[in-house]
Amino acid sequence: MPIYEYACMSCESHFEELVRGDATVSCPECGGSNARKQLSTFAVHGGGTAEPSFRPTPHGGGGGGCCGGSCGSC
């Protein structure tokens, strides 16, 4: 089941919800059923390049996380 981002049109709350199919979503703040699905910034991708989202560290370490040099302690 995918996670969708929603905005409640009644109380203007923003929330995420696991949704199966076209199930009706209720706002966790006010209980209203007038929630609109939002376009997630994660789903929006431009540029059309096939570059990886990570960058190699200057130390030559690969991958991410602390051992990859991203935390500055390696």
mmCIF file of the N, C-alpha and C atoms, coordinates in Angstrom:
data_MODEL
# 
_entry.id   MODEL 
# 
loop_
_atom_site.group_PDB 
_atom_site.id 
_atom_site.type_symbol 
_atom_site.label_atom_id 
_atom_site.label_alt_id 
_atom_site.label_comp_id 
_atom_site.label_asym_id 
_atom_site.label_entity_id 
_atom_site.label_seq_id 
_atom_site.pdbx_PDB_ins_code 
_atom_site.Cartn_x 
_atom_site.Cartn_y 
_atom_site.Cartn_z 
_atom_site.occupancy 
_atom_site.B_iso_or_equiv 
_atom_site.pdbx_formal_charge 
_atom_site.auth_seq_id 
_atom_site.auth_comp_id 
_atom_site.auth_asym_id 
_atom_site.auth_atom_id 
_atom_site.pdbx_PDB_model_num 
ATOM 1   N N  . MET A 1 1  ? 0.840   -1.176 0.000   1.00 0.00 ? 1  MET A N  1 
ATOM 2   C CA . MET A 1 1  ? 0.000   0.000  0.000   1.00 0.00 ? 1  MET A CA 1 
ATOM 3   C C  . MET A 1 1  ? 0.889   1.243  0.000   1.00 0.00 ? 1  MET A C  1 
ATOM 4   N N  . PRO A 1 2  ? 0.617   2.167  -0.877  1.00 0.00 ? 2  PRO A N  1 
ATOM 5   C CA . PRO A 1 2  ? 1.424   3.386  -0.913  1.00 0.00 ? 2  PRO A CA 1 
ATOM 6   C C  . PRO A 1 2  ? 1.014   4.385  0.162   1.00 0.00 ? 2  PRO A C  1 
ATOM 7   N N  . ILE A 1 3  ? 1.959   5.224  0.555   1.00 0.00 ? 3  ILE A N  1 
ATOM 8   C CA . ILE A 1 3  ? 1.690   6.311  1.478   1.00 0.00 ? 3  ILE A CA 1 
ATOM 9   C C  . ILE A 1 3  ? 1.448   7.563  0.655   1.00 0.00 ? 3  ILE A C  1 
ATOM 10  N N  . TYR A 1 4  ? 0.338   8.249  0.929   1.00 0.00 ? 4  TYR A N  1 
ATOM 11  C CA . TYR A 1 4  ? 0.008   9.489  0.235   1.00 0.00 ? 4  TYR A CA 1 
ATOM 12  C C  . TYR A 1 4  ? -0.005  10.640 1.224   1.00 0.00 ? 4  TYR A C  1 
ATOM 13  N N  . GLU A 1 5  ? 0.305   11.831 0.734   1.00 0.00 ? 5  GLU A N  1 
ATOM 14  C CA . GLU A 1 5  ? 0.219   13.037 1.537   1.00 0.00 ? 5  GLU A CA 1 
ATOM 15  C C  . GLU A 1 5  ? -1.119  13.700 1.243   1.00 0.00 ? 5  GLU A C  1 
ATOM 16  N N  . TYR A 1 6  ? -1.768  14.189 2.298   1.00 0.00 ? 6  TYR A N  1 
ATOM 17  C CA . TYR A 1 6  ? -3.077  14.819 2.169   1.00 0.00 ? 6  TYR A CA 1 
ATOM 18  C C  . TYR A 1 6  ? -3.100  16.159 2.883   1.00 0.00 ? 6  TYR A C  1 
ATOM 19  N N  . ALA A 1 7  ? -4.007  17.029 2.451   1.00 0.00 ? 7  ALA A N  1 
ATOM 20  C CA . ALA A 1 7  ? -4.313  18.277 3.137   1.00 0.00 ? 7  ALA A CA 1 
ATOM 21  C C  . ALA A 1 7  ? -5.816  18.288 3.387   1.00 0.00 ? 7  ALA A C  1 
ATOM 22  N N  . CYS A 1 8  ? -6.202  18.559 4.638   1.00 0.00 ? 8  CYS A N  1 
ATOM 23  C CA . CYS A 1 8  ? -7.613  18.616 4.996   1.00 0.00 ? 8  CYS A CA 1 
ATOM 24  C C  . CYS A 1 8  ? -8.161  19.979 4.585   1.00 0.00 ? 8  CYS A C  1 
ATOM 25  N N  . MET A 1 9  ? -9.242  19.983 3.862   1.00 0.00 ? 9  MET A N  1 
ATOM 26  C CA . MET A 1 9  ? -9.856  21.223 3.416   1.00 0.00 ? 9  MET A CA 1 
ATOM 27  C C  . MET A 1 9  ? -10.676 21.880 4.518   1.00 0.00 ? 9  MET A C  1 
ATOM 28  N N  . SER A 1 10 ? -10.958 21.160 5.595   1.00 0.00 ? 10 SER A N  1 
ATOM 29  C CA . SER A 1 10 ? -11.740 21.718 6.701   1.00 0.00 ? 10 SER A CA 1 
ATOM 30  C C  . SER A 1 10 ? -10.856 22.452 7.707   1.00 0.00 ? 10 SER A C  1 
ATOM 31  N N  . CYS A 1 11 ? -9.791  21.797 8.182   1.00 0.00 ? 11 CYS A N  1 
ATOM 32  C CA . CYS A 1 11 ? -8.946  22.393 9.221   1.00 0.00 ? 11 CYS A CA 1 
ATOM 33  C C  . CYS A 1 11 ? -7.545  22.751 8.729   1.00 0.00 ? 11 CYS A C  1 
ATOM 34  N N  . GLU A 1 12 ? -7.251  22.492 7.453   1.00 0.00 ? 12 GLU A N  1 
ATOM 35  C CA . GLU A 1 12 ? -5.965  22.796 6.815   1.00 0.00 ? 12 GLU A CA 1 
ATOM 36  C C  . GLU A 1 12 ? -4.791  22.004 7.392   1.00 0.00 ? 12 GLU A C  1 
ATOM 37  N N  . SER A 1 13 ? -5.077  20.880 8.025   1.00 0.00 ? 13 SER A N  1 
ATOM 38  C CA . SER A 1 13 ? -4.038  20.010 8.548   1.00 0.00 ? 13 SER A CA 1 
ATOM 39  C C  . SER A 1 13 ? -3.407  19.226 7.394   1.00 0.00 ? 13 SER A C  1 
ATOM 40  N N  . HIS A 1 14 ? -2.119  18.907 7.509   1.00 0.00 ? 14 HIS A N  1 
ATOM 41  C CA . HIS A 1 14 ? -1.420  18.081 6.523   1.00 0.00 ? 14 HIS A CA 1 
ATOM 42  C C  . HIS A 1 14 ? -1.030  16.775 7.199   1.00 0.00 ? 14 HIS A C  1 
ATOM 43  N N  . PHE A 1 15 ? -1.238  15.668 6.496   1.00 0.00 ? 15 PHE A N  1 
ATOM 44  C CA . PHE A 1 15 ? -0.947  14.367 7.082   1.00 0.00 ? 15 PHE A CA 1 
ATOM 45  C C  . PHE A 1 15 ? -0.652  13.358 5.984   1.00 0.00 ? 15 PHE A C  1 
ATOM 46  N N  . GLU A 1 16 ? -0.086  12.221 6.390   1.00 0.00 ? 16 GLU A N  1 
ATOM 47  C CA . GLU A 1 16 ? 0.204   11.103 5.484   1.00 0.00 ? 16 GLU A CA 1 
ATOM 48  C C  . GLU A 1 16 ? -0.688  9.941  5.868   1.00 0.00 ? 16 GLU A C  1 
ATOM 49  N N  . GLU A 1 17 ? -1.044  9.154  4.875   1.00 0.00 ? 17 GLU A N  1 
ATOM 50  C CA . GLU A 1 17 ? -1.948  8.028  5.127   1.00 0.00 ? 17 GLU A CA 1 
ATOM 51  C C  . GLU A 1 17 ? -1.615  6.877  4.184   1.00 0.00 ? 17 GLU A C  1 
ATOM 52  N N  . LEU A 1 18 ? -1.626  5.649  4.720   1.00 0.00 ? 18 LEU A N  1 
ATOM 53  C CA . LEU A 1 18 ? -1.523  4.450  3.891   1.00 0.00 ? 18 LEU A CA 1 
ATOM 54  C C  . LEU A 1 18 ? -2.886  4.218  3.269   1.00 0.00 ? 18 LEU A C  1 
ATOM 55  N N  . VAL A 1 19 ? -2.944  4.106  1.948   1.00 0.00 ? 19 VAL A N  1 
ATOM 56  C CA . VAL A 1 19 ? -4.237  4.013  1.279   1.00 0.00 ? 19 VAL A CA 1 
ATOM 57  C C  . VAL A 1 19 ? -4.245  2.848  0.301   1.00 0.00 ? 19 VAL A C  1 
ATOM 58  N N  . ARG A 1 20 ? -5.317  2.085  0.340   1.00 0.00 ? 20 ARG A N  1 
ATOM 59  C CA . ARG A 1 20 ? -5.518  0.982  -0.602  1.00 0.00 ? 20 ARG A CA 1 
ATOM 60  C C  . ARG A 1 20 ? -6.609  1.397  -1.573  1.00 0.00 ? 20 ARG A C  1 
ATOM 61  N N  . GLY A 1 21 ? -6.274  1.435  -2.854  1.00 0.00 ? 21 GLY A N  1 
ATOM 62  C CA . GLY A 1 21 ? -7.248  1.788  -3.881  1.00 0.00 ? 21 GLY A CA 1 
ATOM 63  C C  . GLY A 1 21 ? -7.752  3.210  -3.737  1.00 0.00 ? 21 GLY A C  1 
ATOM 64  N N  . ASP A 1 22 ? -9.043  3.394  -3.884  1.00 0.00 ? 22 ASP A N  1 
ATOM 65  C CA . ASP A 1 22 ? -9.664  4.710  -3.773  1.00 0.00 ? 22 ASP A CA 1 
ATOM 66  C C  . ASP A 1 22 ? -10.405 4.860  -2.449  1.00 0.00 ? 22 ASP A C  1 
ATOM 67  N N  . ALA A 1 23 ? -9.843  4.327  -1.388  1.00 0.00 ? 23 ALA A N  1 
ATOM 68  C CA . ALA A 1 23 ? -10.479 4.403  -0.074  1.00 0.00 ? 23 ALA A CA 1 
ATOM 69  C C  . ALA A 1 23 ? -10.626 5.855  0.369   1.00 0.00 ? 23 ALA A C  1 
ATOM 70  N N  . THR A 1 24 ? -11.692 6.152  1.089   1.00 0.00 ? 24 THR A N  1 
ATOM 71  C CA . THR A 1 24 ? -11.929 7.488  1.615   1.00 0.00 ? 24 THR A CA 1 
ATOM 72  C C  . THR A 1 24 ? -11.012 7.723  2.809   1.00 0.00 ? 24 THR A C  1 
ATOM 73  N N  . VAL A 1 25 ? -10.394 8.899  2.844   1.00 0.00 ? 25 VAL A N  1 
ATOM 74  C CA . VAL A 1 25 ? -9.452  9.241  3.899   1.00 0.00 ? 25 VAL A CA 1 
ATOM 75  C C  . VAL A 1 25 ? -10.089 10.261 4.837   1.00 0.00 ? 25 VAL A C  1 
ATOM 76  N N  . SER A 1 26 ? -9.928  10.052 6.134   1.00 0.00 ? 26 SER A N  1 
ATOM 77  C CA . SER A 1 26 ? -10.421 10.991 7.138   1.00 0.00 ? 26 SER A CA 1 
ATOM 78  C C  . SER A 1 26 ? -9.246  11.709 7.788   1.00 0.00 ? 26 SER A C  1 
ATOM 79  N N  . CYS A 1 27 ? -9.431  12.976 8.084   1.00 0.00 ? 27 CYS A N  1 
ATOM 80  C CA . CYS A 1 27 ? -8.409  13.789 8.739   1.00 0.00 ? 27 CYS A CA 1 
ATOM 81  C C  . CYS A 1 27 ? -8.224  13.314 10.179  1.00 0.00 ? 27 CYS A C  1 
ATOM 82  N N  . PRO A 1 28 ? -6.974  13.066 10.612  1.00 0.00 ? 28 PRO A N  1 
ATOM 83  C CA . PRO A 1 28 ? -6.751  12.638 11.993  1.00 0.00 ? 28 PRO A CA 1 
ATOM 84  C C  . PRO A 1 28 ? -6.968  13.767 13.008  1.00 0.00 ? 28 PRO A C  1 
ATOM 85  N N  . GLU A 1 29 ? -6.941  15.012 12.570  1.00 0.00 ? 29 GLU A N  1 
ATOM 86  C CA . GLU A 1 29 ? -7.122  16.150 13.478  1.00 0.00 ? 29 GLU A CA 1 
ATOM 87  C C  . GLU A 1 29 ? -8.599  16.429 13.762  1.00 0.00 ? 29 GLU A C  1 
ATOM 88  N N  . CYS A 1 30 ? -9.396  16.595 12.692  1.00 0.00 ? 30 CYS A N  1 
ATOM 89  C CA . CYS A 1 30 ? -10.793 16.996 12.872  1.00 0.00 ? 30 CYS A CA 1 
ATOM 90  C C  . CYS A 1 30 ? -11.797 15.909 12.500  1.00 0.00 ? 30 CYS A C  1 
ATOM 91  N N  . GLY A 1 31 ? -11.326 14.817 11.865  1.00 0.00 ? 31 GLY A N  1 
ATOM 92  C CA . GLY A 1 31 ? -12.213 13.734 11.464  1.00 0.00 ? 31 GLY A CA 1 
ATOM 93  C C  . GLY A 1 31 ? -12.955 13.999 10.170  1.00 0.00 ? 31 GLY A C  1 
ATOM 94  N N  . GLY A 1 32 ? -12.680 15.141 9.535   1.00 0.00 ? 32 GLY A N  1 
ATOM 95  C CA . GLY A 1 32 ? -13.349 15.492 8.282   1.00 0.00 ? 32 GLY A CA 1 
ATOM 96  C C  . GLY A 1 32 ? -12.956 14.574 7.138   1.00 0.00 ? 32 GLY A C  1 
ATOM 97  N N  . SER A 1 33 ? -13.857 14.415 6.186   1.00 0.00 ? 33 SER A N  1 
ATOM 98  C CA . SER A 1 33 ? -13.582 13.537 5.046   1.00 0.00 ? 33 SER A CA 1 
ATOM 99  C C  . SER A 1 33 ? -13.261 14.325 3.780   1.00 0.00 ? 33 SER A C  1 
ATOM 100 N N  . ASN A 1 34 ? -13.080 15.631 3.899   1.00 0.00 ? 34 ASN A N  1 
ATOM 101 C CA . ASN A 1 34 ? -12.769 16.469 2.749   1.00 0.00 ? 34 ASN A CA 1 
ATOM 102 C C  . ASN A 1 34 ? -11.259 16.687 2.670   1.00 0.00 ? 34 ASN A C  1 
ATOM 103 N N  . ALA A 1 35 ? -10.514 15.615 2.393   1.00 0.00 ? 35 ALA A N  1 
ATOM 104 C CA . ALA A 1 35 ? -9.059  15.678 2.287   1.00 0.00 ? 35 ALA A CA 1 
ATOM 105 C C  . ALA A 1 35 ? -8.660  15.539 0.820   1.00 0.00 ? 35 ALA A C  1 
ATOM 106 N N  . ARG A 1 36 ? -7.697  16.334 0.419   1.00 0.00 ? 36 ARG A N  1 
ATOM 107 C CA . ARG A 1 36 ? -7.213  16.309 -0.963  1.00 0.00 ? 36 ARG A CA 1 
ATOM 108 C C  . ARG A 1 36 ? -5.798  15.742 -1.004  1.00 0.00 ? 36 ARG A C  1 
ATOM 109 N N  . LYS A 1 37 ? -5.575  14.841 -1.954  1.00 0.00 ? 37 LYS A N  1 
ATOM 110 C CA . LYS A 1 37 ? -4.258  14.258 -2.135  1.00 0.00 ? 37 LYS A CA 1 
ATOM 111 C C  . LYS A 1 37 ? -3.316  15.331 -2.667  1.00 0.00 ? 37 LYS A C  1 
ATOM 112 N N  . GLN A 1 38 ? -2.120  15.409 -2.065  1.00 0.00 ? 38 GLN A N  1 
ATOM 113 C CA . GLN A 1 38 ? -1.125  16.395 -2.460  1.00 0.00 ? 38 GLN A CA 1 
ATOM 114 C C  . GLN A 1 38 ? -0.074  15.750 -3.349  1.00 0.00 ? 38 GLN A C  1 
ATOM 115 N N  . LEU A 1 39 ? 0.555   16.556 -4.169  1.00 0.00 ? 39 LEU A N  1 
ATOM 116 C CA . LEU A 1 39 ? 1.656   16.086 -4.997  1.00 0.00 ? 39 LEU A CA 1 
ATOM 117 C C  . LEU A 1 39 ? 2.908   16.093 -4.141  1.00 0.00 ? 39 LEU A C  1 
ATOM 118 N N  . SER A 1 40 ? 3.465   14.938 -3.908  1.00 0.00 ? 40 SER A N  1 
ATOM 119 C CA . SER A 1 40 ? 4.635   14.803 -3.063  1.00 0.00 ? 40 SER A CA 1 
ATOM 120 C C  . SER A 1 40 ? 5.867   15.308 -3.792  1.00 0.00 ? 40 SER A C  1 
ATOM 121 N N  . THR A 1 41 ? 6.737   16.032 -3.077  1.00 0.00 ? 41 THR A N  1 
ATOM 122 C CA . THR A 1 41 ? 7.981   16.493 -3.694  1.00 0.00 ? 41 THR A CA 1 
ATOM 123 C C  . THR A 1 41 ? 8.897   15.315 -4.000  1.00 0.00 ? 41 THR A C  1 
ATOM 124 N N  . PHE A 1 42 ? 8.723   14.216 -3.286  1.00 0.00 ? 42 PHE A N  1 
ATOM 125 C CA . PHE A 1 42 ? 9.498   13.017 -3.569  1.00 0.00 ? 42 PHE A CA 1 
ATOM 126 C C  . PHE A 1 42 ? 9.131   12.459 -4.939  1.00 0.00 ? 42 PHE A C  1 
ATOM 127 N N  . ALA A 1 43 ? 7.875   12.557 -5.324  1.00 0.00 ? 43 ALA A N  1 
ATOM 128 C CA . ALA A 1 43 ? 7.409   12.019 -6.600  1.00 0.00 ? 43 ALA A CA 1 
ATOM 129 C C  . ALA A 1 43 ? 7.784   12.910 -7.772  1.00 0.00 ? 43 ALA A C  1 
ATOM 130 N N  . VAL A 1 44 ? 8.080   14.171 -7.518  1.00 0.00 ? 44 VAL A N  1 
ATOM 131 C CA . VAL A 1 44 ? 8.419   15.106 -8.579  1.00 0.00 ? 44 VAL A CA 1 
ATOM 132 C C  . VAL A 1 44 ? 9.913   15.040 -8.807  1.00 0.00 ? 44 VAL A C  1 
ATOM 133 N N  . HIS A 1 45 ? 10.314  14.721 -10.044 1.00 0.00 ? 45 HIS A N  1 
ATOM 134 C CA . HIS A 1 45 ? 11.726  14.628 -10.371 1.00 0.00 ? 45 HIS A CA 1 
ATOM 135 C C  . HIS A 1 45 ? 11.931  15.244 -11.733 1.00 0.00 ? 45 HIS A C  1 
ATOM 136 N N  . GLY A 1 46 ? 12.842  16.137 -11.827 1.00 0.00 ? 46 GLY A N  1 
ATOM 137 C CA . GLY A 1 46 ? 13.099  16.782 -13.114 1.00 0.00 ? 46 GLY A CA 1 
ATOM 138 C C  . GLY A 1 46 ? 14.520  16.533 -13.562 1.00 0.00 ? 46 GLY A C  1 
ATOM 139 N N  . GLY A 1 47 ? 14.842  17.086 -14.698 1.00 0.00 ? 47 GLY A N  1 
ATOM 140 C CA . GLY A 1 47 ? 16.206  16.996 -15.196 1.00 0.00 ? 47 GLY A CA 1 
ATOM 141 C C  . GLY A 1 47 ? 16.415  15.864 -16.173 1.00 0.00 ? 47 GLY A C  1 
ATOM 142 N N  . GLY A 1 48 ? 15.855  14.727 -15.925 1.00 0.00 ? 48 GLY A N  1 
ATOM 143 C CA . GLY A 1 48 ? 15.972  13.605 -16.842 1.00 0.00 ? 48 GLY A CA 1 
ATOM 144 C C  . GLY A 1 48 ? 17.342  12.957 -16.881 1.00 0.00 ? 48 GLY A C  1 
ATOM 145 N N  . THR A 1 49 ? 18.221  13.253 -15.901 1.00 0.00 ? 49 THR A N  1 
ATOM 146 C CA . THR A 1 49 ? 19.526  12.615 -15.903 1.00 0.00 ? 49 THR A CA 1 
ATOM 147 C C  . THR A 1 49 ? 19.473  11.334 -15.096 1.00 0.00 ? 49 THR A C  1 
ATOM 148 N N  . ALA A 1 50 ? 20.382  10.453 -15.386 1.00 0.00 ? 50 ALA A N  1 
ATOM 149 C CA . ALA A 1 50 ? 20.423  9.171  -14.684 1.00 0.00 ? 50 ALA A CA 1 
ATOM 150 C C  . ALA A 1 50 ? 21.546  9.155  -13.659 1.00 0.00 ? 50 ALA A C  1 
ATOM 151 N N  . GLU A 1 51 ? 21.909  10.320 -13.107 1.00 0.00 ? 51 GLU A N  1 
ATOM 152 C CA . GLU A 1 51 ? 22.958  10.386 -12.103 1.00 0.00 ? 51 GLU A CA 1 
ATOM 153 C C  . GLU A 1 51 ? 22.460  9.830  -10.780 1.00 0.00 ? 51 GLU A C  1 
ATOM 154 N N  . PRO A 1 52 ? 23.341  9.192  -10.011 1.00 0.00 ? 52 PRO A N  1 
ATOM 155 C CA . PRO A 1 52 ? 22.924  8.695  -8.701  1.00 0.00 ? 52 PRO A CA 1 
ATOM 156 C C  . PRO A 1 52 ? 22.665  9.855  -7.754  1.00 0.00 ? 52 PRO A C  1 
ATOM 157 N N  . SER A 1 53 ? 21.841  9.613  -6.729  1.00 0.00 ? 53 SER A N  1 
ATOM 158 C CA . SER A 1 53 ? 21.503  10.657 -5.771  1.00 0.00 ? 53 SER A CA 1 
ATOM 159 C C  . SER A 1 53 ? 22.591  10.845 -4.721  1.00 0.00 ? 53 SER A C  1 
ATOM 160 N N  . PHE A 1 54 ? 23.601  9.968  -4.678  1.00 0.00 ? 54 PHE A N  1 
ATOM 161 C CA . PHE A 1 54 ? 24.692  10.117 -3.728  1.00 0.00 ? 54 PHE A CA 1 
ATOM 162 C C  . PHE A 1 54 ? 25.919  10.656 -4.441  1.00 0.00 ? 54 PHE A C  1 
ATOM 163 N N  . ARG A 1 55 ? 26.797  11.238 -3.712  1.00 0.00 ? 55 ARG A N  1 
ATOM 164 C CA . ARG A 1 55 ? 28.049  11.743 -4.254  1.00 0.00 ? 55 ARG A CA 1 
ATOM 165 C C  . ARG A 1 55 ? 29.197  11.056 -3.525  1.00 0.00 ? 55 ARG A C  1 
ATOM 166 N N  . PRO A 1 56 ? 30.242  10.640 -4.258  1.00 0.00 ? 56 PRO A N  1 
ATOM 167 C CA . PRO A 1 56 ? 31.400  10.037 -3.596  1.00 0.00 ? 56 PRO A CA 1 
ATOM 168 C C  . PRO A 1 56 ? 32.066  11.050 -2.666  1.00 0.00 ? 56 PRO A C  1 
ATOM 169 N N  . THR A 1 57 ? 32.622  10.552 -1.567  1.00 0.00 ? 57 THR A N  1 
ATOM 170 C CA . THR A 1 57 ? 33.296  11.434 -0.625  1.00 0.00 ? 57 THR A CA 1 
ATOM 171 C C  . THR A 1 57 ? 34.704  11.716 -1.105  1.00 0.00 ? 57 THR A C  1 
ATOM 172 N N  . PRO A 1 58 ? 35.308  12.810 -0.653  1.00 0.00 ? 58 PRO A N  1 
ATOM 173 C CA . PRO A 1 58 ? 36.682  13.102 -1.051  1.00 0.00 ? 58 PRO A CA 1 
ATOM 174 C C  . PRO A 1 58 ? 37.681  12.078 -0.534  1.00 0.00 ? 58 PRO A C  1 
ATOM 175 N N  . HIS A 1 59 ? 37.310  11.313 0.497   1.00 0.00 ? 59 HIS A N  1 
ATOM 176 C CA . HIS A 1 59 ? 38.199  10.296 1.065   1.00 0.00 ? 59 HIS A CA 1 
ATOM 177 C C  . HIS A 1 59 ? 38.202  9.016  0.242   1.00 0.00 ? 59 HIS A C  1 
ATOM 178 N N  . GLY A 1 60 ? 37.383  8.974  -0.788  1.00 0.00 ? 60 GLY A N  1 
ATOM 179 C CA . GLY A 1 60 ? 37.317  7.790  -1.620  1.00 0.00 ? 60 GLY A CA 1 
ATOM 180 C C  . GLY A 1 60 ? 36.346  6.747  -1.128  1.00 0.00 ? 60 GLY A C  1 
ATOM 181 N N  . GLY A 1 61 ? 35.689  6.986  -0.008  1.00 0.00 ? 61 GLY A N  1 
ATOM 182 C CA . GLY A 1 61 ? 34.722  6.024  0.519   1.00 0.00 ? 61 GLY A CA 1 
ATOM 183 C C  . GLY A 1 61 ? 33.436  6.095  -0.275  1.00 0.00 ? 61 GLY A C  1 
ATOM 184 N N  . GLY A 1 62 ? 32.799  4.994  -0.461  1.00 0.00 ? 62 GLY A N  1 
ATOM 185 C CA . GLY A 1 62 ? 31.534  4.981  -1.196  1.00 0.00 ? 62 GLY A CA 1 
ATOM 186 C C  . GLY A 1 62 ? 30.378  4.866  -0.244  1.00 0.00 ? 62 GLY A C  1 
ATOM 187 N N  . GLY A 1 63 ? 29.205  4.810  -0.791  1.00 0.00 ? 63 GLY A N  1 
ATOM 188 C CA . GLY A 1 63 ? 28.016  4.613  0.001   1.00 0.00 ? 63 GLY A CA 1 
ATOM 189 C C  . GLY A 1 63 ? 27.668  5.824  0.848   1.00 0.00 ? 63 GLY A C  1 
ATOM 190 N N  . GLY A 1 64 ? 26.715  5.672  1.720   1.00 0.00 ? 64 GLY A N  1 
ATOM 191 C CA . GLY A 1 64 ? 26.294  6.770  2.566   1.00 0.00 ? 64 GLY A CA 1 
ATOM 192 C C  . GLY A 1 64 ? 26.517  6.432  4.006   1.00 0.00 ? 64 GLY A C  1 
ATOM 193 N N  . GLY A 1 65 ? 25.840  7.108  4.854   1.00 0.00 ? 65 GLY A N  1 
ATOM 194 C CA . GLY A 1 65 ? 25.961  6.860  6.269   1.00 0.00 ? 65 GLY A CA 1 
ATOM 195 C C  . GLY A 1 65 ? 27.259  7.388  6.831   1.00 0.00 ? 65 GLY A C  1 
ATOM 196 N N  . CYS A 1 66 ? 27.488  7.123  8.071   1.00 0.00 ? 66 CYS A N  1 
ATOM 197 C CA . CYS A 1 66 ? 28.652  7.661  8.765   1.00 0.00 ? 66 CYS A CA 1 
ATOM 198 C C  . CYS A 1 66 ? 29.950  7.100  8.197   1.00 0.00 ? 66 CYS A C  1 
ATOM 199 N N  . CYS A 1 67 ? 30.013  5.815  7.892   1.00 0.00 ? 67 CYS A N  1 
ATOM 200 C CA . CYS A 1 67 ? 31.242  5.220  7.396   1.00 0.00 ? 67 CYS A CA 1 
ATOM 201 C C  . CYS A 1 67 ? 31.580  5.671  5.976   1.00 0.00 ? 67 CYS A C  1 
ATOM 202 N N  . GLY A 1 68 ? 30.629  6.267  5.302   1.00 0.00 ? 68 GLY A N  1 
ATOM 203 C CA . GLY A 1 68 ? 30.889  6.801  3.962   1.00 0.00 ? 68 GLY A CA 1 
ATOM 204 C C  . GLY A 1 68 ? 31.453  8.206  4.019   1.00 0.00 ? 68 GLY A C  1 
ATOM 205 N N  . GLY A 1 69 ? 31.612  8.773  5.220   1.00 0.00 ? 69 GLY A N  1 
ATOM 206 C CA . GLY A 1 69 ? 32.195  10.088 5.363   1.00 0.00 ? 69 GLY A CA 1 
ATOM 207 C C  . GLY A 1 69 ? 31.197  11.225 5.419   1.00 0.00 ? 69 GLY A C  1 
ATOM 208 N N  . SER A 1 70 ? 29.907  10.930 5.341   1.00 0.00 ? 70 SER A N  1 
ATOM 209 C CA . SER A 1 70 ? 28.909  11.996 5.300   1.00 0.00 ? 70 SER A CA 1 
ATOM 210 C C  . SER A 1 70 ? 28.714  12.687 6.639   1.00 0.00 ? 70 SER A C  1 
ATOM 211 N N  . CYS A 1 71 ? 29.114  12.054 7.735   1.00 0.00 ? 71 CYS A N  1 
ATOM 212 C CA . CYS A 1 71 ? 28.921  12.678 9.054   1.00 0.00 ? 71 CYS A CA 1 
ATOM 213 C C  . CYS A 1 71 ? 30.139  13.465 9.486   1.00 0.00 ? 71 CYS A C  1 
ATOM 214 N N  . GLY A 1 72 ? 31.235  13.353 8.768   1.00 0.00 ? 72 GLY A N  1 
ATOM 215 C CA . GLY A 1 72 ? 32.434  14.117 9.076   1.00 0.00 ? 72 GLY A CA 1 
ATOM 216 C C  . GLY A 1 72 ? 33.334  13.488 10.126  1.00 0.00 ? 72 GLY A C  1 
ATOM 217 N N  . SER A 1 73 ? 32.987  12.315 10.641  1.00 0.00 ? 73 SER A N  1 
ATOM 218 C CA . SER A 1 73 ? 33.810  11.707 11.687  1.00 0.00 ? 73 SER A CA 1 
ATOM 219 C C  . SER A 1 73 ? 34.775  10.667 11.127  1.00 0.00 ? 73 SER A C  1 
ATOM 220 N N  . CYS A 1 74 ? 34.721  10.387 9.845   1.00 0.00 ? 74 CYS A N  1 
ATOM 221 C CA . CYS A 1 74 ? 35.605  9.373  9.263   1.00 0.00 ? 74 CYS A CA 1 
ATOM 222 C C  . CYS A 1 74 ? 36.867  9.995  8.711   1.00 0.00 ? 74 CYS A C  1 
# 
